[in-house]
Amino acid sequence: MASLRDLKNRISSVKNTRKITKAMQMVAAAKLRRAQEAAEAARPYAERMGAVIASLAAGQGNDGPKLLAGNGRDQVHLLVVMTSERGLCGGFNSSIVKLARARANELAAAGKTVKILTVGKKGREQLKRDWSSAFVGHVDLSEVKRLGYANAQSIAREVMAAFEAGEADVVTIFYNRFQSVIAQIPTEQQIIPARFESTGATALYDYEPSEEAILADLLPRGVATQIFTALLENGASEQGARMSAMDNATRNAGDMINKLTIQFNRSRQAAITTELIEIIAGAEAL
Amino acid sequence: MAGTLQFDLVSPERRLASVPATEVQIPGADGDMTAMEGHAPTITTLRPGILKAVSAEGTKAYAVTGGFVEIGAGSVSVLAERAVPVEELSAQLMDQLIADASEATAVAVDKDSADKAMADLLAMKAAAGF
């Protein structure tokens, strides 16, 4: 049985841990609110962009721009796996990696070439074991304090350059869609060839300069916007996942402290009883 | 007093304005245009320039770079890649934009449009008074 001093140390160390996890939870809650606001603020732009591209694309048929129609091949798949830069956020990274890995295995089994671009180092670490040979690049966002559209643009540029150069035929992004603090949905979304949900009813517009020119101008922006939305959703999900993970950890630490305290009290009582018995036995012996 | 149309200005990061406006002056890719009530539904791309919205609260000007405008029945939605209220515009920010643009010009495949974007930016800088 552990000595009293050991137990006491143990209790104080668990108490410290609880303080830390509690603090992390509160930080995550504050960051979550900001991330959610950012995601909210980006929504009108993304929705409008999607709607306009969809209505333009509907009139294009199959011989539209390459970003929309694809380059006619389906051999090289580029998977963009978005994860966090930091750990301690529960199953957040694992769930994305699991989905991406399943897709990669499936593609490889079908004889396709898989390339992986990782965003965020946690996913890279997890994928390294099986898929390091497929890595084509990494985007480091650890220095980024606030996700901006510029971050999404640079990823989009990289992805589109690969597509233009024929190094990738299909591009898919993997991220966690934020639903609530306790539910984040790992999502797979194909961005090239672009798929935009058509809303059906489209008004008749005049186009300036021309329909094709506008579509050609908008598609790269559409891709960047989709990536930006995914990054923001991912950011909110990460904070949500961290918040609930840290909430669990705080609660666990509380339970542990209770258990240890009971154990500590019992062994202290036992020590007192033993001492008393010794004294009484000694007195009787006289 | 002319009728109004709903004016929305959004950038990827935030919504900058959402007010009823009587007229909106747009720097379109093929030339400036002014949208007022009853304008034919139009979609146009933007060139870097100054966008002005006239509303009950007065005229508000925004510096915008690429993006597009959707003029519908009773509404004008501007989706600008970057939009900054003119009051917040600084020489430093302008130089930043120009630096970005010259970087883009260096790698652009379509030299003409990149050069044009550059020229538009410089014109915007002059118009903003820097």
Contacts between the chains, C-beta under 8 A, distances in Angstrom:
chain1	res1	chain2	res2	distance
A	38	B	13	7.3
A	41	B	13	6.3
A	41	B	14	4.4
A	41	B	15	6.3
A	42	B	12	5.7
A	42	B	13	6.4
A	42	B	14	7.8
A	44	B	8	7.3
A	44	B	10	4.9
A	44	B	15	5.8
A	45	B	10	4.6
A	45	B	11	6.6
A	45	B	12	5.0
A	45	B	79	5.7
A	46	B	12	7.6
A	48	B	10	7.0
A	48	B	70	7.0
A	48	B	77	5.8
A	48	B	79	5.5
A	49	B	79	6.1
A	52	B	43	6.5
A	52	B	68	7.1
A	52	B	70	6.0
A	52	B	79	7.9
A	56	B	43	7.9
A	148	B	13	6.6
A	149	B	11	7.4
A	149	B	12	4.1
A	149	B	13	5.6
A	149	B	81	7.4
A	149	B	82	7.9
A	152	B	12	7.6
A	203	B	41	5.2
A	203	B	72	6.3
A	203	B	73	7.3
A	204	B	41	6.4
A	205	B	41	4.7
A	205	B	42	5.9
A	205	B	43	4.8
A	205	B	70	7.7
A	206	B	40	5.5
A	206	B	41	6.7
A	206	B	42	4.4
A	206	B	43	7.5
A	207	B	42	7.3
A	207	B	43	5.5
A	207	B	44	7.3
A	208	B	28	5.9
A	208	B	29	6.9
A	208	B	30	5.1
A	208	B	33	7.9
A	208	B	42	6.4
A	208	B	43	7.4
A	208	B	44	4.0
A	208	B	45	7.6
A	209	B	29	5.9
A	209	B	30	5.3
A	209	B	44	7.8
A	209	B	45	7.2
A	213	B	45	7.4
A	214	B	43	6.1
A	214	B	44	7.4
A	214	B	45	5.6
A	214	B	68	6.7
A	217	B	45	5.1
A	217	B	66	7.7
A	217	B	68	7.4
A	218	B	45	7.7
A	218	B	68	6.3
A	221	B	66	7.7
A	221	B	67	7.5
A	221	B	81	6.8
A	224	B	12	7.9
A	225	B	12	6.2
A	228	B	12	5.5
